[in-house]
């Protein structure tokens, strides 16, 4: 019975240290919980979302809400609930926002994709409107929070500090969300290019 108690204390201590922004404790907590999260993601994964992206989303939510964890249940149960809800929300999100395909683009939008893929030069005036519309359609496929961080950071050129103040997210959450959103946009764009060939 003593080893189980020691394991419980160790997990409780890691949670307490992670709440105080101890990065090493947070890393150990991720290592301990990752197999559970990965198993849940594999059972409930949305079709178009990579396993690693969903795991990252889940851990962002876990650490964002860690101060809300009361400790009345084991941390694994609490994390499982966040993981399953995140997966189900992603499945619903994909159902509501179907994937944009190259074949769905109008002729002007397809020309923009080809132009952007071939040269970094500025677009001619008539293609600028199509480019804006295409960017809007790609952004519409992102989750609302990902779309918000991309809009604030890249389109409105706000600083990380400004985004932190506006959203209430801490700096690591802003950076992780922006990184993940940029990766999603890159995948969406790459998929469009691939369909166009």
C-alpha positions, -999 to 999 in steps of 0.1 A, spaced: 0 0 0 29 23 6 41 25 -30 6 35 -42 5 62 -16 40 74 -27 28 75 -63 -3 95 -53 18 120 -34 42 123 -63 14 131 -87 -2 156 -62 32 172 -58 37 175 -95 3 191 -99 11 216 -71 44 225 -86 29 228 -121 3 252 -107 32 274 -96 46 274 -132 74 249 -125 83 238 -161 101 206 -150 71 195 -129 48 203 -159 70 182 -182 70 153 -158 32 156 -155 29 155 -193 51 124 -194 30 107 -168 -4 116 -185 6 114 -221 -1 76 -226 -36 81 -212 -43 111 -234 -29 94 -265 -51 64 -258 -82 86 -255 -73 106 -286 -69 74 -306 -104 62 -295 -121 96 -301 -100 113 -328 -116 136 -354 -108 125 -390 -89 155 -402 -70 163 -370 -36 147 -363 -32 128 -331 -3 150 -320 -23 182 -326 -52 169 -305 -28 159 -277 -12 193 -277 -47 209 -276 -56 188 -246 -25 196 -227 -29 234 -234 -64 231 -219 -52 210 -190 -25 235 -180 -48 265 -187 -74 251 -162 -50 234 -138 -57 259 -110 -94 248 -112 -85 212 -104 -98 207 -69 -82 173 -63 -115 156 -54 -109 129 -81 -76 115 -94 -59 138 -119 -63 111 -146 -101 112 -143 -101 150 -146 -77 150 -176 -97 122 -193 -128 144 -192 -110 173 -207 -95 150 -234 -128 134 -244 -146 167 -245 -118 182 -266 -120 153 -290 -158 155 -292 -157 193 -298 -132 188 -326 -154 161 -342 -183 185 -341 -162 214 -354 -152 193 -384 -188 184 -390 -198 221 -390 -168 234 -410 -161 209 -438 -127 209 -454 -120 234 -482 -109 216 -513 -90 229 -543 -119 218 -566 -142 241 -545 -123 272 -554 -135 296 -580 -112 303 -610 -98 335 -595 -90 318 -561 -73 289 -579 -52 315 -598 -42 331 -565 -31 297 -550 -10 290 -581 5 325 -580 14 323 -543 29 288 -548 51 299 -577 65 333 -567 66 356 -537 60 387 -559 30 410 -552 -3 399 -567 -18 420 -595 -47 442 -584 -75 420 -597 -61 390 -577 -58 409 -544 -95 406 -536 -94 369 -544 -64 365 -522 -82 382 -493 -112 360 -498 -91 329 -499 -73 338 -467 -107 344 -451 -119 309 -462 -88 293 -449 -91 311 -416 -128 301 -414 -116 265 -411 -97 272 -379 -113 269 -345 -125 303 -332 -96 307 -307 -70 298 -334 -86 322 -359 -86 349 -332 -49 345 -324 -39 345 -361 -60 376 -368 -46 395 -338 -10 384 -342 -5 384 -380 -33 405 -396 -36 432 -369 1 428 -360 -5 430 -322 22 419 -297 20 388 -276 15 411 -245 -14 428 -262 -30 395 -270 -25 383 -234 -42 414 -221 -71 411 -246 -78 374 -242 -67 366 -206 -45 338 -219 -10 335 -205 20 340 -228 28 303 -233 -8 296 -243 -7 325 -268 25 312 -283 13 276 -284 -20 285 -299 -4 307 -326 21 280 -334 -6 254 -337 -28 277 -358 0 285 -382 7 248 -387 -30 242 -395 -31 270 -420 1 256 -436 -15 221 -439 -47 236 -454 -27 256 -479 -5 226 -487 -36 204 -492 -50 230 -517 -17 231 -536 -15 193 -538 -51 191 -551 -42 217 -578 -15 196 -593 
